[in-house]
Structure formats: structure tokens, C-alpha cells
Amino acid sequence: MSQTIVGPDGKPRCRWCAAAPEFLNYHDKEWGFPADDDFKLFEKLSLEGFQSGLSWRTILAKRENFRKAFQGFDYKKLAKFTAKDIDRLLQDDGIVRHRGKIEAVINNAQRAVELAKEEGSLAAFIWQYESTPESAPAPQTVSTSPGSVALSKALKKQGWKFVGPTTVYAFMQAMGLINDHVDGCIVRSKVESARKKFRVPHKKP
């Protein structure tokens, strides 16, 4: 089976983006492009945690609701959420109402504040685990990598939750820490170009 499908413009793309109409734009404009915005990184890591046991289509459809409920994933604000906020979120039918996952986001927000203070930014820490083209596995052939295992372990050591190696690998795919667009996909070269121009954030001295 081919790893690509033909898009509405007649050009090849990763096969998975044909699974739902809303995937096409997400695939073409977001997935795999490098990001260094702390809140965007925290959002994606949080949403991947919510996806555990569910489909990405479910989460993507609710993404704007999640953003509204979780203060735009500003972890500085989320770190101050209380039990009252958790109860409120559990009544919000616009998101996935899973107590453990909601509590994990708030816990992780507190850990993110600590991490950003120590490293200068969340991005500076996360991008230490980037997969280079030389070290990356063949596109879309694995669900974890040495990098995702290492990042997962580092986050768990600092008290983060819902950040297993598979969740972290999906996060890395989406945020451009690895270019996992398949060979032949028209977006693969765009992502590779974006990654070459991308300035990897570093820890502040």
C-alpha cells in the first residue's frame, strides 16, 4: 500500500490526512513544522495527553474549546488553578471530562513553570531532544524513538504526568522535533526547509 494519497490539488500527501476532512489543513499547515512558542508546545503536549485512548480527530474537533477552558494553555495561569477550577472543568462538555487528565494538565503547568525558570524556556529544554535527519527512523514506521523515550523519562523525573514515550513521540512529530512526513509527501520538503531555517532555542546562560 502506498504511503501517500492524492490530495484535492492532485499532489501527494501522507496517507493519514485522508482519514478526516479536517486533517488536510492540519497536515499541510501545522503538523511537523518546528515550533518554539512555550504555550504552543505546552498545548500540544497537553492535548496529546488528552488523546490517550481516543482519536486525534476527537481532540482536534474540540481544540478551540480546550483553548478557552485552559486559558490558551498559558501554563503560568494554569499553575494557579485550584480544586474549584477542576470541578468547573469536569462540567465543561466542550472538552474531554477526564479528571486524571485535567489534573495532569494543572500539575504539568506547575512543573512547566519550574522548568522554564531553570532552563530559560520550555522550548530550550524540549529541543535538546530533537531528532536529526541522520538519527531519525524511517517516516511513520515507529511509535516511539530513543529521543521520545529520553524526553519522557526526563519529564517524568520532574513530576510530569501523561507523558509516556508514545505520547511524547506524537508530540515530537507534530511540533517538528522530527520530520515524519513520508517520502513523496509534498509537505516533507517544506518542513525540512523550515527546520533548516529554524533557530533551535538554547538554555539561557
N, C-alpha and C positions, 0 to 999 in steps of 0.2 A: 504493500500500500504506500502511495506517495505521502511524503511528509507535508506536502503543500496542497492548497486548494486554490482555485482561481477566484479572485475577488470580483466585485461588480464592475471594476475597471479593466478586467481582463488580465490583471497581474497576479503572480503567485504570492501567497501568504502562508503562514503557519496554519496547519490544518485545524488546530483547536479554535481558531477565531470564527469558524463557521458554525460552532455549536449554539450560538445565540446571536440575534441581530445586534445587540448592544456590545458584543465583543469586538466587532470590527474596528470601531473608533478607538476603543481602549487599546487594542493591539497596535494600531497604526500610530497613535499619538502618545501613549504613555508607557506601555509595557517594555521594559528593557532600557529605557532612556535614563542615563545617570542623574541622580538627584542628591543634593546636599543640603536641602532645607530640613532642619531638625523636626519641625512639626509634620512635614510630609512623610518623613521617614518613620516617625512615631505613629502616624496614622496608619500607614501600610502595615507595620508590624502588628499593630492592634487589630486591624481588620483581618489579617491572616490568622490571628488567634481566634477571632470570632468565626472564621470559616471552618475551623476544625470540626469535622463531621458533617459539614454542609457543602454546598456548591458555591463557587465564586460568583455565579450568576445571582444567587440569593443575596450575597453581600453587596455586590455592585449595584443591584436594584435599590438597596437601602442606604447606599453610601451617603447621600445628602442628609438623610435622617440621622445617621451616625454622627456626621459632622456637626449637626445642630445640637444633638444631645450631648456630645462630648467636647463642646466649646472649641470646635475647629481643631481638636486634638492638640491644643496648646497644653503641653504636659505641666507647665508651671501652674496653670489654673486647675488642671485635673488633680494635681498632687494635693490640693486642698479640699477635695471632695470628701464628704462625710457619709455616715450611715444613712442620713436623710436623703442624700443625693442618690445613693444606691437604691433605696426604696422607690424613689421617683423614677429612676431609670427602669426598674423592673415593671413599672406600669406603662411604659412607653411602647406601644405596639408598632412603632415605626422602626424599631431596631430588633436585634436578637436578644430576647429577655432571658439570659442565662446568668444566674448570679455569679458563678465562678469566673466566667469570662469578664463580666463587668468589674468585679473586684480585682481581677488581674490587671485590667487597664489602669485602674487607680493606683494599685501597687506599683506597676511598671512606670507610671508617671512620676512617682516619688523616687524611684530608682534612677529614672532619666535625669531628674534634677541633679541628683548626686553625681551622676556620670558626666553630665555636661560641665559641671563645676570643676571636676577633676581633669577632664580631657580638653576643655575649651568649647566643645560642642559634641552633640550626639553623633554627628556625621564624622567627626575626626576619629572617633572610636570605631564606628562601624566600618569605615572604608579601609581600615587596616586588614580587613578580611576579604578584600576584592580578589576575584579570580582573574588572572591574566589570560589572554588568548592561549598562551603556551600551556597553562596549567588547567584550563577548563576542560571538562568532559565533552564528548560529542553532544551537540544540542538535543535537549529533550529526551535524553536516554537514562537519566537518573533522577531520583527524588531527594537525594542528599549529596553532599560533597564534603571533602576534607575541610573546606572553608566554612560551610554551614554547621558542621559538627563542632568546629573550633569556636565559632561565634556563639552558637547555642550554649556551649559549655561555659564560655566567659560570661554570658548574660545570666545564666542560672547561678553561677558562683556569686554574682552580685545581688541575687534575690529576685530576678525577673521570673515571671510565670507565663505559661503557654508559649514558650519559645523553644520548642523541640527542634531537632535538626531539619525535619521535613518542612515545618512551618517557616523556619529561617531560610531554607533554600528557596521556597516560593517567594519570600520577601526579597532575597538577593536577585532572583530572576527579574522581578518587577521593577526594582529600583536601580538596575543597571550595574550591579556589582559583578554580573556575569552577562555575557551576550548569549542568550539561549534561543534566539530566533534561529530557525533551521536554515541550512544552506539552501539557497534558491528563493527564500522569502525576500521580498523587496525591501523590507524594513531592516533586515540584518545589516546591510551596508550603512544604512542611516544611523543605526545605533553604534556601529563600530566607529563611524566618523565622529559622532557625539562623544563617545568615550575618549577618543584621541584628543579632542579639544577640552575635555573636562579637566579641571584642576582639582586633584584629589585633596580634600581638606586634611590638614595635619594638626596635631595637638599643639596648642599654644605653649611657647616656652615659659 
